[in-house]
C-alpha cells in the first residue's frame, strides 16, 4: 500500500471520527452508526500500516474483518434489545423468574457469540500473518484501544468545557 495514500486517509479519518461525536442532522442513532463505520475504517487503515500488510494480505483480511464486524454488530443490536427488555421486565412489580432467566440466557449467548467471532478473527489473522506481524498485531491492539480511550476522554472533556479543548495545568 502506498504510504502517502494511507497517511492521507488517516489524516481525513480521524477528524471525521471525532466530528461524528457531535449531534448532526441524522440524529443520535445515525451518528452512532457513522461513528462505528468510521472507527472500523480507521482501525483497518491503521492495522494495514502498523502491520505493513501486503496487498494480498489486505485483500484477504479486509473482507473477513468486515464480515465478522457485521456479524458482531447484529449480535450487539440483539443484545441491546434484550437489555431493554430486561430493564422493562425488572420495572414490573413482580417479574416472572422464567422471563428474567430467558433474557439472561439470551444475553449470555450473545456475549458468547461476540467472543466466538473475536476468536474467529484472531484465528484467521493467525493463519494469514507472519510471526513479526502477529507480534505487531498484539501491540497494535493495545495501542489502538488506548488511543481510542484518550480520544473519547478528550471528547468528554470538550463537551464538559462547552466545546473547548481541556486546559492542561
Long-range contacts (C-beta under 8 A, 24 or more apart in sequence): 1-48, 1-49, 1-53, 1-55, 1-58, 3-49, 6-45, 6-48, 6-49, 9-45, 10-42, 10-45, 10-46, 10-49, 13-38, 13-41, 13-42, 13-45, 14-42, 17-42, 17-151, 18-151, 18-155, 21-155, 36-73, 39-148, 40-66, 40-69, 43-144, 46-140, 46-144, 47-137, 47-140, 47-144, 50-136, 50-137, 50-139, 50-140, 50-143, 51-129, 51-133, 51-136, 51-137, 51-140, 52-133, 52-136, 53-133, 57-128, 57-129, 60-128, 61-124, 61-125, 61-128, 64-121, 64-124, 65-121, 68-117, 68-118, 68-120, 68-121, 71-113, 71-117, 72-114, 72-117, 72-118, 75-110, 75-113, 75-114, 75-117, 76-110, 76-114, 78-106, 78-110, 79-107, 79-110, 79-111, 82-106, 82-107, 82-110, 83-107
